[in-house]
Amino acid sequence: MQKSSLLKPIAMVVASAIIATAASVYISANYFKPQHYTKDEIGKVAAEFLVQHPDYLLKAGEALETNKVSASIQALIPFAPALFETAATPSIGPADADVAVIEFFDYLCHYCQQVTPVVEQSFDQSKGVKFFFKEFPIFAGSKPVSGMSSATGLYIFKKYGAEAYHKFHNNLMAVTGTFLRSQKTFTENDLKMVIDKSGFEVSMTDDDKKYFEEIISINMQLGEKLGINGTPGFIIMNMKNPTALTTTFIPGATDLSTLQAAISKARGQ
């Protein structure tokens, strides 16, 4: 957050404390006989107070930031049913899971590629956790293969099931990551190569393409409402009783310890 954006709200938070202090100084100096002072006089005392006690300004800024984060987390809770949707959203994990890890991602996103092994480690180490994969191809506008990769993942999930999707997802992330590191352009022919090597046959009808485009469009709209403007984006929450206190939003790539801590938090631990 930029310092300038905090200026007005911080002033409001700090003002009452500073004005009270300023008034107290004047009252004490005049044998507890209150007098009326101009805004300039009080402002001067307030400015001197801030110079002598800059920690007040810092604490006010931290409180505002905490309140902002809490409000944004609270706004996620009503969307829990959409986040836990399993008919069109690829997911792996037990049906009776108590915690959900939802990832919004793009197969051509460098950070999504980097975090895939972390997600896989978390999946291996976590019990009672369901992982949801929201296809969120933010690069599809400039790189159509991004959108085609997402549609292909949805097709494989629908036709072959969750385990097949899991295999394809990890294989594609590994290959696109290799291409990016080699500064090679990933094309639709390369996508077909990954599909073939993963052992799947994909032949979409026009109706299939329309259906998957609609799902992706819904994901994009959902992500926008949730404030996800980049990838990856993680939401970790309790599936049985989602609350702001047990929910975590992680914008961007993460490490295993942070992800596992968010899972523990979702359980109220």
Residue pairs with C-beta under 8 A, 6 or more apart in sequence:
1 65
6 61
6 64
9 64
10 57
10 60
10 61
10 64
13 60
13 63
13 64
14 50
14 56
14 57
14 60
15 46
17 56
18 45
18 46
18 49
18 50
18 56
19 42
19 46
21 45
21 49
22 37
22 42
22 45
22 46
22 49
23 34
23 37
23 42
25 45
26 34
26 35
26 37
26 45
27 33
27 34
27 35
49 56
50 56
50 57
70 244
72 227
72 249
73 244
73 247
73 248
73 249
74 244
75 226
75 227
76 83
76 226
76 235
76 237
76 244
76 247
76 249
77 237
77 242
77 243
77 244
77 247
79 222
79 225
79 226
80 237
80 239
80 242
82 222
83 100
83 102
83 132
83 134
83 222
83 235
83 237
84 100
84 132
84 239
86 132
88 154
88 158
88 215
89 132
89 133
89 134
90 132
90 133
90 135
90 153
90 154
90 157
90 162
90 165
90 166
90 169
91 130
91 131
91 132
91 133
91 162
92 123
92 130
92 131
92 162
92 163
92 165
92 166
93 123
93 129
93 130
93 131
94 128
94 130
95 130
96 128
97 128
97 129
97 130
97 239
98 128
98 129
98 238
98 239
98 240
98 266
98 267
99 126
99 128
99 129
99 130
99 236
99 237
99 238
99 239
99 263
99 266
99 267
100 129
100 130
100 131
100 132
100 235
100 236
100 237
100 238
100 239
100 266
101 119
101 122
101 126
101 129
101 130
101 131
101 132
101 234
101 235
101 236
101 259
101 262
101 263
102 131
102 132
102 134
102 234
102 235
102 236
102 237
103 119
103 131
103 132
103 133
103 134
103 232
103 233
103 234
104 134
104 136
104 219
104 223
104 228
104 231
104 232
104 233
104 234
105 112
105 133
105 134
105 135
105 136
105 231
105 232
105 233
106 112
106 136
106 137
106 138
106 139
106 140
106 146
106 150
106 231
107 137
107 146
107 149
107 150
107 153
107 172
107 173
107 176
108 137
108 139
108 143
108 145
108 146
108 149
108 176
108 180
108 186
109 138
109 139
109 231
109 232
110 177
110 180
111 231
111 232
111 252
111 253
112 173
112 231
112 232
112 253
113 173
113 174
113 176
113 177
113 180
114 177
114 253
115 232
115 253
115 254
116 169
116 170
116 173
116 174
116 177
118 253
118 254
118 255
118 256
118 259
119 131
119 259
120 170
121 256
122 129
122 131
122 256
122 259
122 260
122 263
123 129
123 131
125 256
125 260
126 260
126 263
129 263
130 239
133 153
133 165
133 169
134 219
134 222
134 223
135 150
135 151
135 153
135 154
135 215
135 216
135 219
136 150
136 216
136 219
136 220
136 223
136 228
136 231
136 233
137 146
137 147
137 149
137 150
137 216
138 146
138 230
138 231
139 146
140 146
140 147
140 150
140 216
144 188
145 186
145 187
145 188
145 190
145 191
147 213
147 216
148 188
148 191
149 172
149 176
149 191
150 212
150 216
151 204
151 209
151 212
151 213
151 216
152 168
152 191
152 195
152 202
153 165
153 168
153 169
153 172
154 212
154 215
154 216
155 202
155 204
155 208
155 212
156 164
156 165
156 168
156 195
156 200
156 202
157 164
157 165
160 200
164 200
167 198
168 194
168 195
168 198
168 200
171 194
171 197
171 198
172 191
172 194
172 198
175 186
175 190
175 193
175 194
176 186
179 185
179 186
179 190
180 186
195 201
195 202
204 212
223 229
223 233
226 233
226 235
228 251
230 251
230 252
232 252
232 253
233 249
233 250
233 251
233 252
234 248
234 249
234 250
234 251
234 254
234 259
234 262
235 247
235 248
235 249
235 250
236 247
236 248
236 250
236 259
236 262
236 263
236 265
236 266
237 246
237 247
237 248
237 266
238 246
238 247
238 266
238 267
238 268
245 268
246 265
246 266
246 267
246 268
247 266
248 262
248 265
248 266
250 258
250 259
250 262
